[in-house]
Amino acid sequence: MSHLTPDDIQKLAQLSNLELTSDDIKDLPQQLAKSLDYVENLKDIQTDNVPASHFTTSAKNVMAEDIVDESIMLTSSTALKNASNKKGSYFIVKRIL
């Protein structure tokens, strides 16, 4: 079984920007260790005769090609015409981060 300490959990919580309770910090090492042990089982799968692949299916690119229809494109001046706050050819918006 993988060994995770409460300090490991606190570090993971900090890196993940999560606020954990003391109960979470107490319970999570055991829960995460079980998950990590399960993933560790993947090492036992024999893949010697499986060809390397980047994809899990044989699907090809099914996306449509982008086609630009300039007749419906907005010019900068048209797009900015009703903007309440602009600078040059840019919208000015409130910073969110």
C-alpha positions as CSV (number, residue, x, y, z in Angstrom):
1,M,0.0,0.0,0.0
2,S,1.2,3.5,-0.8
3,H,2.1,5.6,2.2
4,L,0.8,9.1,2.2
5,T,1.2,11.3,5.3
6,P,-1.1,14.2,6.4
7,D,1.7,16.5,5.2
8,D,1.5,15.0,1.8
9,I,-2.3,15.6,1.8
10,Q,-1.8,19.2,2.9
11,K,0.7,19.8,0.2
12,L,-1.6,18.3,-2.4
13,A,-4.5,20.4,-1.1
14,Q,-2.3,23.5,-1.4
15,L,-1.3,22.7,-4.9
16,S,-4.9,22.0,-5.8
17,N,-6.1,25.1,-4.1
18,L,-8.5,23.0,-1.9
19,E,-9.5,23.8,1.6
20,L,-9.6,20.6,3.7
21,T,-10.9,20.0,7.2
22,S,-8.9,18.1,9.8
23,D,-11.2,15.1,9.2
24,D,-10.4,15.3,5.5
25,I,-6.7,15.4,6.2
26,K,-7.1,12.4,8.5
27,D,-9.2,10.3,6.1
28,L,-7.7,11.1,2.7
29,P,-4.3,9.4,3.0
30,Q,-6.0,6.0,3.3
31,Q,-8.5,6.8,0.5
32,L,-5.9,8.1,-1.9
33,A,-3.5,5.2,-1.1
34,K,-6.3,2.8,-2.2
35,S,-6.6,4.7,-5.5
36,L,-2.9,4.7,-6.1
37,D,-2.6,1.0,-5.3
38,Y,-5.4,0.3,-7.8
39,V,-3.5,2.3,-10.5
40,E,-0.3,0.5,-9.6
41,N,-2.0,-2.7,-10.8
42,L,-1.7,-1.4,-14.4
43,K,2.0,-2.4,-14.3
44,D,0.9,-6.1,-14.2
45,I,-0.9,-5.9,-17.5
46,Q,1.1,-7.6,-20.3
47,T,1.4,-5.2,-23.2
48,D,4.4,-6.7,-25.0
49,N,2.4,-7.8,-28.0
50,V,0.3,-4.7,-28.2
51,P,1.4,-2.2,-30.9
52,A,2.1,1.3,-29.7
53,S,-0.7,3.7,-30.6
54,H,-1.6,7.3,-29.9
55,F,-5.3,6.6,-30.2
56,T,-7.6,4.1,-28.5
57,T,-9.9,3.8,-31.5
58,S,-9.4,3.7,-35.3
59,A,-11.6,6.8,-35.8
60,K,-10.2,9.3,-38.2
61,N,-10.5,13.1,-38.1
62,V,-14.3,13.7,-38.4
63,M,-14.1,17.4,-38.0
64,A,-15.4,19.6,-40.8
65,E,-12.9,21.9,-42.4
66,D,-13.2,25.5,-41.3
67,I,-14.6,27.7,-44.0
68,V,-14.4,31.5,-43.6
69,D,-17.5,33.3,-44.9
70,E,-16.3,36.9,-45.1
71,S,-19.8,38.1,-46.0
72,I,-20.9,37.6,-42.4
73,M,-17.7,38.7,-40.6
74,L,-17.8,41.8,-38.4
75,T,-15.3,44.5,-38.8
76,S,-13.6,45.9,-35.7
77,S,-15.5,49.1,-35.9
78,T,-18.9,47.2,-36.2
79,A,-18.1,44.9,-33.3
80,L,-17.0,47.8,-31.1
81,K,-19.8,50.2,-32.1
82,N,-21.9,49.6,-29.0
83,A,-19.1,48.8,-26.6
84,S,-19.3,50.8,-23.4
85,N,-15.6,50.7,-22.9
86,K,-13.0,50.3,-25.6
87,K,-9.5,51.3,-26.5
88,G,-8.4,51.4,-30.1
89,S,-9.7,48.1,-31.7
90,Y,-10.1,46.3,-28.3
91,F,-12.8,45.8,-25.8
92,I,-11.9,46.9,-22.2
93,V,-13.3,44.4,-19.7
94,K,-12.9,44.0,-15.9
95,R,-10.1,41.8,-14.8
96,I,-11.4,38.6,-13.3
97,L,-8.3,37.0,-11.9
